[in-house]
Amino acid sequence: MRIEITKNLILRIQGKPTTEASDTIFPPGEYPAVLTPEGMIEIIKTSSIKALFSFSQFREKTSLGEIVVLEN
């Protein structure tokens, strides 16, 4: 799936398994996103920087217009 982030979002990212989660800025633009086996939506900034959302968090961001689904 492809999504568009419409304004700067500060998101908690999942880094390498040995590092703690931290916050990073996702600037406006298009990003790939996938569904995980755990039922989460993962937005990919780089191969090592990925943000995870539950469906309810993702739905909230889309209803606020902060995330737009471009392609499913």
Secondary structure, DSSP 8 states (H G I E B T S, - for coil): -EEEE-S-EEEEEE--TTS--EEEEE-SEEEEEEE-TTS-EEEESSSS-EEEE-HHHHHHHHHTTSEEEEE-
